[in-house]
Amino acid sequence: MKRHRGTGAEQGESALRSTDTDGSLAPLDATEPYDVCIIGSGPAGSVLGSTLAGRGARVLMLESGRGLHAWLTDRRIRSLARYDFTGDTDYPLSRTTSRLLGGNSNFWTGRCERFHPSDFEPHAYTPAENPWPITYADLDPYYDQAEQLFRVRGGPRSGFSPPRRGPLPLPPSADISFLKHLGAALGVTFEESATATPTKTLRIFKVQREILPAFLASERTTLVTGANVTRLLAGPDRCIVGAEVKGFDGTTKVARARYFVVSCGGIESPRLLLLSSSEQFPNGVGNTYDMVGRGFNEHPNVSFTGTIPHSWGTMVPTNKVARTHQHYSAFRGEGLGSVFPVMRQAWVLPNHIAKFRLANLPRNILNGLGRVVRAPLFIGAGTEMSISRANRVTLSQTRTDLFGSPIAHLIMNYSEEDRQLLDRARGLLRGWLSRLQVGSVRELEVAWSRHHQGACRMGRSPATSVVDANLKVHEAPNLYVCGSEVFVTGGAMQPSLTIAALALRLADHLADSLRAGRGR
Ligand SMILES: Cc1cc2nc3c(=O)[nH]c(=O)nc-3n(C[C@H](O)[C@H](O)[C@H](O)COP(=O)(O)OP(=O)(O)OC[C@H]3O[C@@H](n4cnc5c(N)ncnc54)[C@H](O)[C@@H]3O)c2cc1C
């Protein structure tokens, strides 16, 4: 049970099944330090762990969740995804996180765009005192690798999309020529939504199936599920000397390693740093300047549905999704953020992120029947949020989890710029709907993308950021954070490809450090 061996994806899968203990920490070797201890098995932890395993490192991965069945049925695990929330954004936080092997890749839609080069350059939403410490060119080779790893599919990229050397690894799976044709009538270039491709059809690209098998194939790796890291323990020199781990069976162990990487997702990573206060870090690890948790941002979406006359293109019952990069920076000149419009023509799933409301059911059924007469069309846009210090992850003053630790408290309000940008995006989309003569237009409630960004941001100084350009916590010599929580600004793109690119870059950095004998 301690190590899980295999050579191919299938062996990896059976090894994966054998990893699910009943919540005991038995596989964790607490005697000899590992090279690297990774906390969290979502896309960030899995990509990092599998890459380091390929370099021969002795890696421990600690994952609080277990399989999907445990997530759905084990009340102890579900209780770990409770939060306090304050703010006018009405954010459905508890429906955006999970405690599961593979993290939120169990639920994501696999969309995998790169950030634009302009995201890394100073713009209206970049904190003046804390620009990105890396550029697009720094990530470019890692984006290539990440796209290979995620088997990203899509057609030829237009000149509006982020620059790349060659085509995406795989061709598109759906024909979106109908949507491209609609876009052309507006003078707008739509393209396939770049998407991760699972090795078996009819599956979601779950990292525990697609990426973790490479981690389990190494004889020098250990995955422990049901392993809840409750605090990081610091030595007198501010090095992290251990991670306190609690199992669901009541046991506690300390995991030791030369390097620790926190990849617990955009809410739980800052929470773990805040929970780890000590004599060396009285306000939490890396939080001398009160930066941990600040700058949290998401992607609010404006969305419209309507109908158009049927044609050959609309008769095909598959889900057709197209996006355009053409207007990405259209509103930046007005001091606002970026936008990423999407057009969808589907019989079954017109908008998967819309809030489900029982009261809407009769209308939705009627709409479904109406699709036989006229085709449904969905047009929306994801938007960037401005960076506000006041939007933050902090610790609850009143509620604790089953291990006695304060749960996370998210505070997230709209800024004036956020509201203006949503309005500008509405205006852009209404213009398209009108020019395409879309009927029965209805605006939906603002929907959220479930992208948790910015709460442990990168930068050059501990006074303005939490981690440096290598993702190392400024104030702790052997502690790293990996995930969208390190983004300086949020752009309007989905985060996971950038998370994977950062994880691959961090793997290079840690492999170099291990080779050079740096760290503990
Ligand atoms: C419905 C939905 C659709 C989405 N669609 C897309 C999309 O199309 N494209 C895209 O790029 N992104 C999408 N996302 C977001 C994407 O899933 C996240 O960006 C991604 O999963 C983040 O990866 P991560 O590894 O940083 O964190 P997570 O996936 O959140 O993984 C963190 C892991 O850490 C574990 N953990 C937390 N705390 C502890 C602890 N104390 N001890 C041990 N383990 C711990 C958790 O159990 C979890 O497994 C979507 C998300 C949702 C919910």
The ligand as an ORCA input file, in Angstrom:
! r2SCAN-3c Opt
* xyz 0 1
  C     -17.565     23.136    -12.812
  C     -16.155     23.614    -13.048
  C     -15.733     23.853    -14.353
  C     -14.426     24.301    -14.594
  N     -14.017     24.447    -15.887
  C     -12.738     24.803    -16.129
  C     -12.255     24.858    -17.462
  O     -12.964     24.549    -18.422
  N     -10.969     25.246    -17.656
  C     -10.144     25.564    -16.619
  O      -8.990     25.920    -16.859
  N     -10.589     25.486    -15.345
  C     -11.841     25.102    -15.073
  N     -12.271     24.987    -13.786
  C     -11.324     25.325    -12.706
  C     -10.319     24.194    -12.494
  O     -10.997     23.043    -12.089
  C      -9.303     24.664    -11.451
  O      -8.629     25.791    -11.980
  C      -8.265     23.597    -11.147
  O      -8.868     22.399    -10.714
  C      -7.319     24.115    -10.062
  O      -6.335     23.137     -9.842
  P      -5.548     23.053     -8.459
  O      -4.752     21.810     -8.491
  O      -4.840     24.329     -8.234
  O      -6.678     22.991     -7.334
  P      -7.845     21.931     -7.065
  O      -8.300     21.304     -8.311
  O      -8.837     22.656     -6.228
  O      -7.136     20.818     -6.183
  C      -6.723     21.079     -4.859
  C      -6.621     19.753     -4.121
  O      -6.080     19.987     -2.816
  C      -6.770     19.181     -1.867
  N      -6.633     19.830     -0.564
  C      -7.169     21.010     -0.173
  N      -6.796     21.293      1.093
  C      -6.007     20.272      1.498
  C      -5.327     19.983      2.724
  N      -5.343     20.832      3.751
  N      -4.621     18.830      2.818
  C      -4.551     17.952      1.775
  N      -5.197     18.186      0.593
  C      -5.903     19.329      0.462
  C      -8.202     19.143     -2.387
  O      -8.900     18.027     -1.908
  C      -7.970     19.070     -3.907
  O      -7.879     17.750     -4.350
  C     -13.548     24.536    -13.508
  C     -13.972     24.286    -12.206
  C     -15.255     23.809    -11.961
  C     -15.667     23.509    -10.545
*
